[in-house]
Amino acid sequence: MKNVIITGTSRGIGYELALLFANAGHNVLAISRKIPKEFIENQNIVCLGLDLADVTVTDKVKDFIDSTWQHVDIVIHNAGALLLKPFEEITADEFEYIYKVNVFGVAALNRVVLPFMNKGSHVVTISSMGGVQGTMKFSGLAAYSSSKGAVITLSELLAEEYKERGIAFNVLALGAVNTEMLQEAFPGYEAPLSAKQMADYIYNFALTGNTYFNGRVVQVSSTTP
């Protein structure tokens, strides 16, 4: 049984991941702005209704771990904010918000959770093919894709910094998955993979991927729009 923190669990991949871990008997801390009613009824899921752009999030997570689990085995940074807008029209506040959720929130949660992680723990950050250097890029996603590139570099650096403690950091750079976020970016596009299919892959990778990888960016993409 693992203690697993998952962000962005109100819909899509994060929602499916939380149910997969909980139904397999693991303890899940589900962090998202909205709380699905199915989670409230699941004895293995504890919900925190929080926005990762809020600086008080980390205090509440720390208090929970201190008072209950005492240690964390897996963190999956799945939450993401997306903005589809021409670069010249993006305001400073909009650009900052994307980074608060996609980058600063990841860093802040890592900072709080790491003292509770032991050898063999695994931190998985969900990025995007759009954040990988040299891949196809799309107009209107300057804030989103650049933020996803930033968390890739952050994870690579933390993998080096924490390797002596045996804590692994890996990134899954996802291609097209049929989620609400994909429809926001590419309305009408039908991806070949469902949120449940991708959640199955991430579930297994989170449990075993650190046996084989540390500091790796794994491209999980059958297609990009």
C-alpha positions as CSV (number, residue, x, y, z in Angstrom):
1,M,0.0,0.0,0.0
2,K,1.4,3.4,-1.1
3,N,0.6,6.9,0.0
4,V,0.0,8.8,-3.2
5,I,-0.5,12.5,-3.8
6,I,-2.2,13.4,-7.1
7,T,-3.0,17.0,-8.3
8,G,-5.6,18.0,-10.8
9,T,-8.1,15.2,-9.9
10,S,-11.4,16.9,-10.7
11,R,-11.6,15.6,-14.2
12,G,-9.7,13.7,-17.0
13,I,-6.5,11.8,-16.3
14,G,-6.2,12.9,-12.7
15,Y,-9.7,11.8,-11.9
16,E,-9.1,8.4,-13.4
17,L,-5.7,8.1,-11.6
18,A,-7.2,8.8,-8.2
19,L,-9.8,6.0,-8.7
20,L,-7.2,3.6,-10.0
21,F,-4.9,4.0,-7.0
22,A,-7.7,4.0,-4.5
23,N,-9.5,1.0,-5.9
24,A,-6.2,-0.9,-5.8
25,G,-6.0,-0.3,-2.1
26,H,-3.6,2.7,-2.0
27,N,-4.1,5.8,0.0
28,V,-4.7,8.9,-2.1
29,L,-4.6,12.6,-1.3
30,A,-6.5,14.2,-4.2
31,I,-5.8,17.9,-4.7
32,S,-8.0,19.9,-7.0
33,R,-10.3,23.0,-7.0
34,K,-13.4,20.9,-7.3
35,I,-14.1,17.6,-5.5
36,P,-15.9,14.8,-7.4
37,K,-18.7,13.2,-5.3
38,E,-17.3,9.8,-6.1
39,F,-14.1,10.7,-4.1
40,I,-16.1,11.6,-1.0
41,E,-17.6,8.1,-1.0
42,N,-14.3,6.3,-1.4
43,Q,-12.6,5.4,1.9
44,N,-9.1,5.5,0.4
45,I,-9.3,9.0,-1.0
46,V,-8.9,12.2,1.1
47,C,-9.7,15.4,-0.8
48,L,-8.3,18.9,-0.5
49,G,-10.2,21.4,-2.5
50,L,-7.3,23.8,-3.4
51,D,-6.0,25.9,-6.2
52,L,-2.3,25.3,-6.7
53,A,-1.9,29.0,-7.6
54,D,-2.7,29.7,-3.9
55,V,0.4,30.0,-1.7
56,T,-1.5,28.5,1.3
57,V,-1.9,25.2,-0.4
58,T,1.5,23.9,0.8
59,D,0.7,24.6,4.4
60,K,-2.5,22.5,4.2
61,V,-0.7,19.6,2.5
62,K,2.0,19.7,5.1
63,D,-0.5,19.7,8.0
64,F,-2.3,16.7,6.5
65,I,0.9,14.6,6.1
66,D,2.1,15.5,9.6
67,S,-1.2,14.5,11.2
68,T,-1.9,11.3,9.2
69,W,0.5,9.6,6.8
70,Q,3.9,10.8,8.1
71,H,5.4,9.7,4.8
72,V,4.7,9.9,1.1
73,D,5.7,7.3,-1.5
74,I,4.4,8.8,-4.8
75,V,3.6,12.3,-6.0
76,I,2.0,12.8,-9.4
77,H,2.0,16.4,-10.6
78,N,-1.0,16.2,-13.0
79,A,-2.7,19.6,-12.5
80,G,-2.3,22.0,-15.4
81,A,-3.7,25.4,-16.5
82,L,-4.0,26.1,-20.2
83,L,-4.3,29.3,-22.1
84,L,-5.0,29.5,-25.9
85,K,-4.3,33.0,-26.9
86,P,-2.0,34.9,-29.4
87,F,1.2,35.8,-27.6
88,E,0.8,39.6,-28.0
89,E,-2.6,39.5,-26.4
90,I,-1.5,37.5,-23.3
91,T,-1.5,39.8,-20.2
92,A,1.3,39.6,-17.6
93,D,-1.3,38.3,-15.1
94,E,-2.4,35.6,-17.4
95,F,1.1,34.5,-18.2
96,E,1.9,34.5,-14.5
97,Y,-1.1,32.4,-13.6
98,I,-0.1,29.7,-16.0
99,Y,3.3,29.5,-14.4
100,K,1.9,29.6,-10.9
101,V,-0.1,26.4,-11.5
102,N,2.2,24.6,-14.0
103,V,5.6,25.5,-12.5
104,F,5.6,27.3,-9.2
105,G,2.9,25.0,-7.8
106,V,5.0,21.9,-8.7
107,A,8.0,23.4,-7.1
108,A,6.2,24.4,-3.9
109,L,4.5,21.0,-3.5
110,N,7.9,19.3,-4.0
111,R,9.5,21.5,-1.4
112,V,6.8,20.5,1.2
113,V,6.6,16.8,0.4
114,L,10.3,15.9,0.0
115,P,11.1,15.8,3.8
116,F,8.4,13.1,4.0
117,M,9.9,11.0,1.2
118,N,12.3,8.1,1.7
119,K,14.5,6.0,-0.5
120,G,12.4,4.4,-3.3
121,S,9.9,7.3,-3.5
122,H,8.9,8.5,-7.0
123,V,7.9,12.0,-8.2
124,V,6.2,12.0,-11.6
125,T,5.5,15.2,-13.4
126,I,3.0,15.2,-16.2
127,S,4.3,17.5,-19.0
128,S,3.4,17.8,-22.7
129,M,5.1,17.0,-26.0
130,G,4.8,20.8,-26.6
131,G,7.3,21.4,-23.8
132,V,9.9,19.1,-25.3
133,Q,12.7,20.8,-27.2
134,G,12.6,20.1,-30.9
135,T,9.0,18.8,-31.1
136,M,6.1,20.4,-33.0
137,K,4.8,23.6,-31.5
138,F,1.4,25.2,-31.9
139,S,0.4,28.9,-32.1
140,G,-1.4,30.3,-29.1
141,L,0.2,28.0,-26.6
142,A,3.2,30.1,-25.7
143,A,2.5,30.3,-22.0
144,Y,1.3,26.7,-21.6
145,S,4.1,25.0,-23.6
146,S,6.9,27.1,-22.2
147,S,5.7,26.3,-18.7
148,K,5.7,22.6,-19.5
149,G,9.3,22.9,-20.7
150,A,10.2,24.6,-17.4
151,V,9.0,21.7,-15.3
152,I,10.9,19.2,-17.5
153,T,14.2,21.1,-16.6
154,L,13.1,21.4,-13.0
155,S,12.6,17.6,-12.7
156,E,15.9,16.8,-14.3
157,L,17.7,19.1,-11.8
158,L,15.9,17.6,-8.8
159,A,16.7,14.1,-10.0
160,E,20.4,15.0,-9.7
161,E,20.0,16.9,-6.4
162,Y,18.1,14.0,-4.7
163,K,19.7,10.9,-6.2
164,E,21.8,10.3,-3.1
165,R,18.6,10.0,-1.1
166,G,17.1,7.5,-3.6
167,I,14.2,9.7,-4.6
168,A,13.5,9.5,-8.3
169,F,12.1,12.3,-10.5
170,N,10.7,11.5,-13.9
171,V,8.6,13.3,-16.5
172,L,5.9,11.9,-18.8
173,A,5.5,14.2,-21.8
174,L,2.1,13.4,-23.1
175,G,0.8,13.7,-26.6
176,A,-2.9,14.0,-27.6
177,V,-5.3,12.5,-25.0
178,N,-9.1,12.9,-25.3
179,T,-9.6,15.2,-22.4
180,E,-11.5,18.4,-21.7
181,M,-8.1,20.3,-21.8
182,L,-7.4,18.9,-25.3
183,Q,-10.8,20.2,-26.5
184,E,-10.0,23.6,-25.0
185,A,-6.8,23.8,-27.1
186,F,-8.0,21.9,-30.2
187,P,-11.8,22.0,-30.4
188,G,-13.3,19.1,-32.3
189,Y,-10.1,17.1,-32.5
190,E,-10.5,13.4,-31.5
191,A,-7.4,11.9,-29.9
192,P,-6.8,8.2,-30.2
193,L,-6.3,7.7,-26.4
194,S,-8.9,8.2,-23.7
195,A,-8.1,9.7,-20.2
196,K,-8.6,6.2,-18.7
197,Q,-6.1,4.6,-21.1
198,M,-3.5,7.2,-20.3
199,A,-4.2,6.9,-16.6
200,D,-3.6,3.2,-16.8
201,Y,-0.1,3.9,-18.2
202,I,0.7,6.6,-15.7
203,Y,-0.5,4.4,-12.8
204,N,1.9,1.6,-13.7
205,F,4.8,4.0,-14.4
206,A,4.3,5.7,-11.1
207,L,4.6,2.4,-9.3
208,T,7.5,0.9,-11.2
209,G,9.1,3.5,-13.5
210,N,11.6,4.6,-10.8
211,T,13.1,1.1,-10.9
212,Y,14.4,1.8,-14.4
213,F,14.6,5.6,-14.7
214,N,15.6,8.7,-12.9
215,G,15.8,12.2,-14.4
216,R,14.2,10.9,-17.6
217,V,11.7,12.6,-19.9
218,V,9.6,9.8,-21.4
219,Q,7.6,10.8,-24.5
220,V,4.2,9.1,-24.3
221,S,2.6,10.0,-27.6
222,S,0.9,8.1,-30.4
223,T,0.0,11.4,-32.0
224,T,0.0,15.2,-31.6
225,P,-2.7,17.4,-33.2
